[in-house]
Structures are given as structure tokens and as C-alpha cells.
Amino acid sequence: MAAGRTPSRFARMGAISVRELGRLQDSRTDVSGKRLVVRRSTYCWRPSATLDLPLDFELSLKCDATDDGVRRMSPLQDVGSFILKASLAGQAIIEAHQGLSSEQRFSYAAMRLFAQHTHHLRECFGRSFAREGDLYLIKAIRAGLPYPDILPDLIGMDARGNGQRWSVGALLRIGREAARDAQCDTNDDATCIRFGIHAAARLNPLDPDEMTPEELRRLIRFVLFDLSPANQEISQVVKQRVEGRILAALERHIDDTTEDFDEWFFVKRDNLTHQVAKQKKGGGCIDRTIVRSVQLEMVIKANEYVADCLDSAMRAFAAALPVPLRRDERNVFESLYFKCRQLGGFPLVMLHQRFPQLKEVVAEILGNRKTNRAFGTLLRTLQFYAEMTQKRREADRCYANAALHRNQNGRPALTGTQDVDDLACTEADPHFFQEIAMCLRERRGAKCICNSHLHWHATLNSIRKSLVDVSDVCSTCGHNEKFFVDLQDLRKIAEQAGFRTDD
């Protein structure tokens, strides 16, 4: 769709009221170093009576306008909550245009629920790299690997393959120089890593014009999710069977109170996987890893549904503005909130969880430089982070497997190396142990006054003969549970969660 044009059907979907909040100084400065003064207001969109939405429904954006009159709009509330609320409005708009059956409305509602699972999945690439040590592999894990770190193989090379692969030291040095050139106040490892990855991506950006829509869609899937929980190919029949069981489970809980449903679907979400996998009716039991793989596919599909709805809602929002967006304002608004071909059909705002690692390239896209090269740099940056996370996760999995096997001295077993002392003195990254701890937590019905497991953290204290000593603490309220679990039992749980623990 051409920039600056919004179909007339969106113009009748709602109206916007504007409330002025006054002028204030911004933290940003102009070229002379003087702080910018912005005029702040809120734009509140309310749906027309033709839309099937609650009477008190509203969608609000904060609007900051600098002295040059350029308006930049951002959500008033948490971005994730805003996206889900906008998707509800978008569904109502789609229904008004196309008409939806009761089954389709239920599908949209289910997809919105699954979209909220995105950042709770272990397959979701959400890891950050804050220290130099996060980029290295210990000797026992890197045995047989070409490099002692998790950096991408192409990092430091240009699009023609010229140049040499950067080491961790080179990445940090180049990142430090880039941060200094950008007049960044902080100079810690996390900042240097971020600037270094961005510099490498600018050397070798992807070209969205050379990629088909399906290739872009697959790339976005790759950079957001680890799509390999099951090794075997899953037939369409099995997929439909798993999806049917999941949707049937949702229908059985549709009359629950909000608190009971949230407890079942979000807090004890592993129970759903267990129910679906162990169900004997309708085809018998299904392997747990297959169920998780299909669940992941449903979460990805859910995000695509949300993207469609968000796009419709924000087109209606733009069409209802009392003062239409100028060309430069529309570039920023469209980049953030409309479906973007260069991002596989996702609006940029749906990558908001990645914005801390993408600050520079997002600023480049929103700074009226919505070019293919800028999007290509964004895609390459995401790809680099996804490869690093995948390598880190695989290394952590190897270490977790080794940690479950102890030699006669009580030290972790090794694979492909004799360097016992090096591994014994290296502290394991706890990421994958936390996934196993979550299963233990749900199995024993752990509870604290927060009534949530979101901020619990488990620590493996020791392994004594066949018993594993574990402490489990809620970092919010301080509730502490100490317990022992049989080592063989722990291995079985680890295998069910998708980790290999071969003897």
C-alpha cells in the first residue's frame, strides 16, 4: 500500500480526542547541545458504535511534538499490553469488514491467548549478553568446535565474504570505539557488545529485496524462536490432533474465573502440555516434544494473527487523526505500527522485546531513513543475536547434561576432553537448570504469597550419592523452599523437558 494512503473504510471505525498535557524539556538535545522542548499530549481513539467492543474501550497513544512540529507517538501503557488491546480492536474491525463466524471469533481469542505465551517459552530467543564471559565457551564444551566463542561465523566479514572473523576482543574493541563515536555515556561490556554487533551487521546487511515474502517470514521465525524442539518431521494429521486437543482444553476452561484461568493457562502452563501428551482418547498418547513443537507453531501463528489485527487497528487510528500525519510523521508511524514487508509481515513494534539490543538500528529506521539497508541491518543484527543465543543454549545444554553425571570425585562428567580441573572450576550457566526446576516446582505445587512462579530461581546446592540438594526462592517475596530430589528422577524430568541425559 502506498505511503500516505489509508483505505476509506478505516476512517469510519472510530474517533480521536486530544488532550494537551503541556510543554516539557526532553532528555534529547539538538545539534547545538540545547535540550529540546516538546509539547506532550494524549490521543485517545474510541471505536464507533458499529464495532463489537466494550462501551468504555479506548486505545491511547502519547504524542510528543518537538518545536519543528513533528509528532512521535508511543503507547501510554506497557507495550505488550497495548499490542494485545489494539489486536482486540483490530479483530472487531476485521469482523465489521468481513464478518466472522463464532468458530472464527473463538480462534482469534485463542490466538490472542497463545500470543501472550511468547516470552514465557524456553524456545523464545530472549537472552541478553551483558558480560564478556557470556561470549566464551569453556574447554569441555568447545571440544571439536572451530572457535572458542559463540560469535556468528560471518561476524566481521562484508557481503562479499571479505575480511576476517572477529574475535571477542575485536568485537569489544570495535564496539567501544563505536559507542565513543556515538557519544554514548556508558562503556560497560553490554554496551560494547551491542555496538559491536551493530557495527558487524552494518558491514554485512541482508537485502530484503532479494528475499521472497516466505523467506523473510522464515527468517523472522528463526530470529524469534528456536524451531527445533522435535527432531522428527510431524505429520499434518498429528498437528491437527494436537491443535484439536489444545483448543478443546481451552473450551473446557472458558467459564473459569479470570484468576483460575490465568493460574491454569499461564502459571501452570506445563500442565497443558502434559494433558495433551498423555491423553489416551482420540489417537492415544503423543510424544511430549511433538506437543511442544506444535504448541510453538501455534504461538508463531498467534503472533501472525496479532500482527494482522494490530495493523487494522492502527490504520483506523491513523485515519481518525484530527490533523493527518505529515509524510515524515507517517514514515515513523507506519514503520512502528503497520505490517512491514521487510519484517516478514510483522510491525516493528512487535519486536519491542528486542529493542534493548536494537537501539541504534531502530533509531536509524525511525529517523526518517526507512531504507532497505536500514531494515537489512536490523535483520542481520537479529540473525546474529539468534545464532549467538542458539550456540549459547546448546553449550548450556551440554553443560547441564554433563552436570547430571558425576565422576567418583563428585565432579561433572566431561565429553571429548580430559581437562577435568578446568570444567570443575567453571560455574555452570543455570539457564537450563531453571527449566527443569520449573517442572519440579509445578509437580510439587510450590506456592508463595505472590501466587506466581514468574520470579522464582532455583539453585543446585550439592549432589550427595543419589540425592540432589536444591533451594528454590521467590525473588519478589523471599519465600524459600529447600528440598531433595532423586538423581534418577531428575534425569527423567530433564529428558521429558527435552534435554538429553544419556548415561
C-alpha positions in Angstrom: 0.0 0.0 0.0 1.4 3.4 -0.9 2.6 5.6 1.9 0.1 8.3 2.9 -2.9 6.4 1.8 -5.3 4.6 4.1 -8.4 2.9 2.8 -11.5 5.0 3.4 -13.2 2.1 5.3 -10.8 2.7 8.2 -11.9 6.3 8.6 -15.3 5.4 9.8 -14.1 2.9 12.5 -13.7 5.4 15.3 -12.9 9.0 16.5 -9.9 10.5 18.4 -10.0 13.1 21.2 -6.8 15.0 22.0 -5.8 16.2 25.5 -2.9 18.6 25.8 -0.5 18.0 28.7 1.7 21.0 28.3 5.4 21.6 27.4 8.4 19.9 28.9 12.1 19.5 28.3 13.2 16.4 26.6 16.4 14.4 27.5 17.4 14.7 23.9 19.4 17.7 22.6 19.7 19.5 19.2 22.9 19.9 17.2 24.0 22.8 19.4 23.6 20.7 22.6 20.5 22.6 23.7 17.7 20.4 25.2 14.7 20.0 23.0 11.3 21.3 24.2 8.4 19.1 23.4 4.7 19.6 23.5 3.1 16.5 25.0 -0.5 15.3 24.5 -2.5 12.1 24.5 -4.5 10.8 21.5 -7.4 8.6 22.6 -9.2 6.5 20.0 -12.7 5.3 20.7 -14.5 2.9 18.4 -17.7 3.7 16.6 -20.9 2.0 17.7 -20.7 -0.4 14.7 -17.8 -2.2 16.3 -18.3 -5.1 18.7 -16.2 -3.6 21.5 -17.0 -2.7 25.2 -18.6 0.7 25.6 -15.6 2.0 27.6 -13.0 0.7 25.2 -10.2 3.1 24.2 -6.8 3.0 22.7 -4.4 5.7 23.7 -1.0 7.0 22.4 1.3 9.5 24.0 2.2 12.2 21.4 5.4 14.3 21.7 5.8 17.1 19.2 9.1 19.0 19.0 9.4 22.7 18.0 9.6 21.7 14.4 6.1 20.3 14.7 7.0 16.6 14.1 4.8 14.3 16.2 6.0 11.0 17.5 3.5 8.6 19.1 4.2 5.8 21.6 1.9 3.7 23.8 0.9 5.2 27.2 0.9 1.7 28.8 3.2 -1.3 28.7 3.9 -2.0 25.0 2.9 -5.7 25.2 -0.4 -4.8 26.8 -1.0 -2.1 24.2 -0.4 -4.6 21.4 -2.9 -7.1 22.8 -5.5 -4.3 23.4 -5.0 -3.0 19.8 -5.4 -6.5 18.5 -8.8 -6.7 20.1 -9.8 -3.5 18.3 -8.3 -4.9 15.1 -10.4 -8.1 15.3 -13.5 -6.0 15.7 -12.6 -4.0 12.6 -11.9 -7.2 10.6 -15.2 -8.6 11.8 -17.0 -5.5 10.7 -15.4 -5.7 7.2 -15.5 -9.4 6.6 -17.8 -11.0 9.1 -16.6 -13.8 11.4 -18.3 -17.0 12.5 -18.4 -18.0 16.1 -15.7 -20.5 15.4 -13.5 -17.8 13.8 -14.1 -15.5 16.8 -13.0 -18.3 19.2 -9.9 -18.9 17.0 -9.0 -15.2 17.2 -9.5 -15.2 21.0 -7.4 -18.4 21.3 -4.6 -16.9 19.2 -4.5 -13.8 21.4 -4.1 -16.0 24.4 -1.3 -18.0 22.8 0.5 -14.8 21.7 0.8 -14.0 25.4 2.8 -17.2 25.8 5.5 -15.9 23.5 8.1 -14.7 26.0 7.4 -17.5 28.6 8.6 -20.2 26.2 12.1 -21.6 26.5 12.2 -21.6 22.7 11.8 -17.9 22.6 15.2 -16.2 21.9 15.3 -13.6 24.7 18.7 -14.0 26.1 20.9 -10.9 26.6 24.7 -10.8 26.6 25.9 -8.5 29.4 29.4 -9.7 30.1 32.4 -10.6 28.0 32.4 -14.1 29.7 28.9 -14.7 28.2 30.5 -14.9 24.7 33.1 -17.6 25.5 32.8 -21.4 25.6 34.5 -23.4 28.3 37.1 -26.0 27.1 34.9 -29.1 27.8 32.0 -27.6 25.7 34.0 -26.3 22.8 35.8 -29.6 22.2 35.6 -30.2 18.5 34.2 -26.7 17.7 36.2 -24.4 15.4 36.0 -21.3 17.7 36.3 -20.8 21.4 33.2 -18.4 21.4 29.6 -18.2 20.4 30.0 -15.3 17.9 28.5 -15.9 14.4 30.8 -17.4 11.8 30.3 -14.4 9.5 30.9 -11.7 12.1 33.3 -9.1 10.8 33.0 -10.0 7.1 31.3 -8.0 4.4 28.6 -9.1 2.0 31.3 -10.5 -0.4 33.0 -12.5 2.3 36.0 -10.2 2.6 37.6 -9.6 5.9 38.4 -11.8 8.9 36.1 -13.2 11.5 36.2 -11.0 14.6 37.3 -12.4 18.0 35.6 -11.5 21.2 38.4 -9.0 21.9 38.0 -7.4 18.5 34.2 -7.2 18.8 34.5 -5.4 22.2 37.2 -3.0 20.9 35.2 -2.1 17.8 32.0 -1.8 19.9 33.8 0.5 22.4 35.0 2.8 19.6 31.5 2.9 18.0 30.0 3.7 21.4 32.5 6.5 21.9 31.8 7.9 18.4 28.1 7.9 19.2 28.8 9.8 22.4 27.3 7.0 24.5 27.6 7.7 28.2 28.1 4.1 29.3 31.1 1.9 28.3 30.4 -1.4 30.0 30.6 -4.9 28.4 26.9 -4.9 27.5 27.1 -1.6 25.6 30.3 -2.6 23.8 28.8 -5.9 22.7 25.6 -4.2 21.4 27.6 -1.6 19.4 30.0 -4.3 18.2 27.1 -6.5 16.9 25.5 -3.5 15.2 28.8 -2.5 13.5 29.2 -6.0 12.2 25.6 -6.0 10.9 26.2 -2.7 9.1 29.2 -4.3 7.3 27.1 -7.2 6.0 23.3 -6.2 5.9 20.8 -8.6 4.4 18.9 -7.3 1.3 15.1 -7.6 1.8 14.5 -7.0 -1.9 16.4 -10.2 -2.7 14.2 -12.3 -0.4 10.8 -13.6 -1.1 8.0 -13.0 1.5 8.2 -16.6 2.6 12.0 -16.3 3.1 11.5 -13.1 5.2 8.8 -14.9 7.2 11.1 -17.8 7.9 13.9 -15.5 8.9 11.7 -13.7 11.4 10.6 -17.0 12.8 14.2 -18.1 13.2 15.3 -14.9 14.9 12.4 -15.0 17.4 12.2 -18.7 18.1 14.3 -21.9 18.4 12.4 -24.1 15.9 14.0 -27.4 16.8 12.3 -28.9 19.9 11.5 -32.1 17.9 13.9 -33.9 15.6 11.3 -35.9 13.6 9.0 -34.5 10.9 5.5 -34.0 12.3 2.6 -35.1 10.0 -0.3 -32.8 9.4 -2.6 -35.4 11.0 -0.7 -35.3 14.2 -0.5 -31.5 14.2 -4.3 -31.3 13.8 -4.8 -33.8 16.6 -2.6 -31.8 19.0 -4.2 -28.5 18.0 -7.7 -30.0 18.5 -6.8 -31.3 21.9 -5.4 -27.9 22.9 -8.4 -25.9 21.7 -10.7 -28.5 23.4 -8.8 -27.9 26.7 -9.3 -24.1 26.3 -13.0 -24.6 25.8 -13.3 -26.7 28.9 -11.8 -23.8 30.9 -13.7 -21.0 29.1 -16.1 -20.5 32.1 -13.4 -20.3 34.7 -12.8 -17.1 36.6 -10.0 -14.9 35.3 -7.8 -15.9 38.3 -8.4 -19.6 37.8 -7.9 -19.5 34.1 -4.6 -17.5 34.4 -3.4 -20.0 37.0 -4.1 -22.9 34.7 -3.0 -21.3 31.4 -0.1 -19.0 32.3 1.2 -20.1 35.7 0.9 -23.9 35.4 1.3 -23.9 31.6 3.3 -27.1 31.6 0.1 -28.9 32.7 -1.5 -28.3 29.3 1.5 -29.9 27.6 1.2 -32.9 29.9 -2.6 -33.2 29.4 -2.3 -33.2 25.7 0.6 -35.6 25.6 -0.9 -38.2 27.9 -4.5 -38.1 26.6 -5.4 -41.7 25.5 -8.6 -40.9 23.7 -8.7 -39.7 20.1 -5.5 -41.4 18.9 -3.6 -42.2 22.1 -0.6 -40.6 23.7 1.7 -38.2 21.8 5.3 -37.6 22.5 5.8 -34.6 24.7 8.4 -33.0 22.4 6.0 -33.2 19.5 3.3 -31.5 21.6 5.7 -28.7 22.5 6.7 -28.3 18.8 3.0 -27.9 17.8 2.4 -25.5 20.7 5.3 -23.4 19.4 3.9 -23.4 15.9 0.6 -22.2 17.4 2.4 -19.4 19.2 4.1 -18.3 16.0 0.7 -18.4 14.2 -0.8 -16.5 17.0 1.7 -13.7 16.6 0.8 -13.5 12.9 -2.9 -13.2 13.8 -2.0 -10.4 16.3 0.1 -8.6 13.6 -2.9 -8.6 11.2 -5.2 -7.2 13.9 -2.7 -4.6 15.1 -2.2 -3.4 11.6 -6.0 -2.9 11.1 -6.4 -1.1 14.5 -3.5 1.3 13.8 -4.7 2.1 10.3 -8.1 3.0 11.8 -6.2 5.1 14.4 -4.2 7.0 11.7 -7.3 7.5 9.6 -9.1 9.1 12.6 -6.5 11.7 13.5 -7.9 15.2 13.5 -4.8 16.5 11.9 -3.5 14.0 9.3 0.0 12.7 9.6 2.7 14.5 7.6 4.9 12.5 5.3 7.8 12.3 7.8 5.4 11.5 10.6 3.7 8.8 8.6 7.0 7.2 7.9 7.7 6.7 11.6 4.1 5.7 12.4 3.9 3.2 9.6 7.3 1.7 10.5 6.3 1.1 14.0 2.6 0.0 13.8 1.8 -1.2 10.2 2.7 -4.6 8.8 6.1 -4.4 7.2 7.1 -6.5 4.2 10.8 -6.3 5.2 10.0 -7.8 8.5 8.0 -10.7 7.1 4.6 -9.1 7.7 5.3 -8.1 11.3 5.1 -4.4 12.5 8.3 -3.2 14.1 6.7 -2.6 17.5 6.1 -6.4 17.8 9.9 -6.7 18.2 9.8 -4.4 21.2 11.3 -7.1 23.5 14.4 -6.9 21.3 14.7 -3.1 21.3 17.3 -3.0 24.1 19.7 -4.9 21.7 18.5 -2.9 18.6 18.6 0.7 19.9 20.8 2.1 17.2 19.3 0.4 14.2 15.7 1.1 15.4 16.7 4.8 15.8 18.0 4.7 12.2 14.8 3.3 10.8 12.6 5.8 12.8 14.9 8.7 11.9 13.2 9.1 8.5 15.6 6.7 7.0 13.2 3.8 6.3 15.6 2.3 3.7 16.2 -1.3 2.7 19.7 -1.0 4.0 18.4 0.0 7.5 16.0 -2.9 7.5 18.7 -5.2 6.2 21.0 -4.1 9.1 18.1 -4.8 11.5 17.6 -8.3 10.1 21.3 -9.1 10.2 21.5 -7.9 13.8 18.6 -10.1 14.8 20.1 -13.0 12.9 23.5 -12.6 14.7 21.8 -12.5 18.1 19.7 -15.6 17.2 22.8 -17.5 16.2 24.6 -16.5 19.4 21.7 -17.5 21.6 21.4 -20.8 19.8 25.1 -21.6 20.3 24.9 -20.4 23.9 21.8 -22.6 24.6 23.4 -25.6 23.0 26.5 -25.1 25.1 24.4 -24.7 28.3 22.5 -27.9 27.4 25.8 -29.8 27.0 27.0 -28.5 30.4 23.6 -29.3 32.0 23.9 -32.9 30.7 27.4 -33.1 32.0 26.4 -31.7 35.4 23.9 -34.5 35.9 26.7 -37.1 35.6 29.4 -37.0 38.3 32.6 -39.0 38.5 33.9 -40.6 41.7 35.2 -37.3 42.9 31.8 -35.6 42.6 32.9 -33.6 39.6 30.8 -33.1 36.4 31.4 -35.7 33.6 33.2 -34.5 30.5 32.7 -35.1 26.8 35.6 -35.1 24.4 38.2 -33.7 26.8 40.5 -34.7 29.7 40.5 -31.2 31.2 38.7 -32.1 34.4 40.1 -29.3 36.5 39.0 -26.6 34.1 35.5 -27.8 33.9 35.2 -28.5 37.7 36.3 -24.9 38.4 33.8 -23.4 35.9 30.4 -22.4 37.2 27.6 -23.8 35.1 25.2 -21.3 33.5 21.8 -22.0 35.2 19.5 -21.3 32.3 18.5 -24.9 31.5 18.5 -26.0 35.2 15.8 -23.3 35.7 13.7 -25.1 33.0 14.0 -28.3 35.0 13.3 -26.5 38.2 10.1 -25.1 36.8 8.8 -28.7 36.2 9.8 -29.7 39.7 8.0 -26.6 41.0 4.8 -27.4 39.3 5.0 -31.1 40.3 5.2 -30.3 44.0 2.7 -27.5 43.9 5.1 -24.8 45.1 3.4 -21.6 46.3 4.3 -18.3 47.8 2.3 -15.2 48.8 2.8 -13.8 45.2 0.8 -16.7 43.9 3.1 -16.8 40.8 6.2 -18.6 39.7 7.5 -15.9 37.4 10.3 -14.7 39.7 11.4 -18.0 41.3 15.0 -19.0 41.0 16.4 -22.5 41.9 19.9 -23.3 43.0 21.6 -26.7 42.9 23.4 -26.9 46.2 25.1 -30.3 46.0 24.7 -33.9 44.9 25.1 -36.4 47.7 25.2 -40.0 46.5 21.8 -40.3 44.6 20.1 -37.2 46.1 20.3 -33.7 44.7 20.0 -30.8 47.2 18.0 -27.9 45.7 17.0 -24.5 47.0 14.1 -22.6 45.4 13.5 -18.9 46.2 10.9 -16.3 45.1 13.0 -13.2 44.5 9.9 -11.0 45.0 8.7 -12.1 48.5 11.7 -14.0 49.6 9.8 -17.3 50.1 12.4 -20.2 50.3 11.8 -23.9 49.8 14.7 -26.4 50.2 14.2 -30.0 49.1 15.9 -33.1 47.8 15.2 -34.9 44.6 16.4 -38.3 43.5 19.1 -38.0 40.8 17.4 -40.6 38.6 14.1 -38.8 38.9 15.8 -35.6 38.0 17.2 -37.2 34.8 13.8 -38.4 33.8 12.3 -34.9 34.3 15.2 -33.4 32.3 14.5 -35.9 29.4 10.8 -35.0 29.5 11.7 -31.4 29.2 13.8 -32.1 26.1 17.3 -32.5 27.4 19.5 -35.5 26.7 20.9 -37.2 29.7 22.3 -40.4 28.2 24.4 -42.5 30.6 
